[in-house]
Amino acid sequence: MWFPAEAAARWAAFPARTRAPFRGCWFTGVVSGASNVGSIAGVNESTGMIVGCTSTGVAYGQHFVGGIVGDNHGAVTGTLNGSNVNTTVEQNDVDLSDLTLQDFTTTGLAPTLQT
């Protein structure tokens, strides 16, 4: 089944997985999730086709993130991605100031450490 751009504009969301041709769609906005995040589809299955679509937005995620599709196994042709992908940085701070040499020598790895 083909989805014309006019129909896509009336729908609130695109499918999470595509297994059939998806054509002439456009997206602008923000999508986010933990995994399989894409503006047009989260996962494009091996039988899926994304043709002639456009994305101008932002996609945030941790694994398999893309401006058009997060995890692609099918075909993506004639498609324009203008999306920003993971444009923010999460800083993980580790405070090592309280560690001592004894902390390391009393662990299970102590025999492999040389003091």
BELMOQUI-V231859 format. One record per residue. N is the residue number from 0. RES is the residue in one letter. SS is DSSP state (h for helix, s for strand, l for the rest). NEAR is the number of other C-alpha atoms within 8 Angstrom. D_CENTER is the distance of its C-alpha to the mean C-alpha in Angstrom with 2 decimals. Layout:
BEGIN
[[N RES SS NEAR D_CENTER] [N RES SS NEAR D_CENTER]]
END
This chain:
BEGIN
[[0 M l 5 25.28] [1 W l 7 24.33] [2 F l 11 22.97] [3 P l 9 24.65] [4 A h 10 23.23] [5 E h 6 25.91] [6 A h 8 24.79] [7 A h 11 21.10] [8 A h 9 22.38] [9 R h 6 24.26] [10 W l 7 21.52] [11 A l 5 19.61] [12 A l 4 16.29] [13 F l 8 14.84] [14 P l 8 14.56] [15 A l 7 11.84] [16 R s 9 13.17] [17 T s 14 15.26] [18 R l 10 18.32] [19 A l 9 20.56] [20 P s 12 20.65] [21 F s 13 18.88] [22 R s 13 20.60] [23 G l 11 21.35] [24 C l 14 18.74] [25 W s 11 17.52] [26 F s 10 15.21] [27 T l 8 15.67] [28 G l 7 14.50] [29 V s 9 11.80] [30 V s 10 9.03] [31 S s 8 7.79] [32 G l 9 7.57] [33 A l 8 7.69] [34 S s 10 5.91] [35 N s 14 5.06] [36 V s 21 3.68] [37 G s 16 5.55] [38 S l 16 8.84] [39 I l 14 11.06] [40 A s 15 9.82] [41 G s 15 7.40] [42 V s 15 9.59] [43 N s 19 12.29] [44 E l 11 15.17] [45 S l 9 17.85] [46 T l 9 20.05] [47 G l 14 17.58] [48 M s 15 18.07] [49 I s 13 16.37] [50 V s 12 19.27] [51 G l 11 20.18] [52 C l 13 17.38] [53 T s 13 16.48] [54 S s 15 13.69] [55 T l 11 14.71] [56 G l 13 12.86] [57 V s 15 10.25] [58 A s 17 6.56] [59 Y s 13 6.25] [60 G l 13 4.87] [61 Q l 8 6.50] [62 H s 8 5.58] [63 F s 10 4.12] [64 V s 18 1.31] [65 G s 12 4.61] [66 G l 17 7.58] [67 I l 12 9.15] [68 V s 16 7.42] [69 G s 16 4.44] [70 D s 13 7.54] [71 N s 10 10.66] [72 H l 9 14.15] [73 G l 10 16.12] [74 A s 10 17.15] [75 V s 8 15.74] [76 T s 8 18.83] [77 G l 7 20.30] [78 T l 10 17.08] [79 L s 8 16.55] [80 N s 9 13.43] [81 G l 9 14.61] [82 S l 11 11.55] [83 N s 10 10.93] [84 V s 10 7.59] [85 N l 10 7.99] [86 T l 7 11.64] [87 T l 4 13.08] [88 V l 5 14.33] [89 E l 4 15.34] [90 Q l 4 18.61] [91 N l 4 19.89] [92 D l 4 23.64] [93 V l 4 25.91] [94 D l 5 29.59] [95 L l 5 31.82] [96 S l 4 35.02] [97 D l 5 36.44] [98 L l 6 36.22] [99 T l 6 39.45] [100 L h 6 40.55] [101 Q h 6 41.85] [102 D h 8 38.39] [103 F h 9 37.42] [104 T h 10 40.75] [105 T l 8 40.80] [106 T l 7 37.53] [107 G l 5 37.33] [108 L l 9 36.54] [109 A h 9 39.74] [110 P h 7 41.69] [111 T h 5 39.20] [112 L l 7 39.41] [113 Q l 4 42.37] [114 T l 2 43.96]]
END
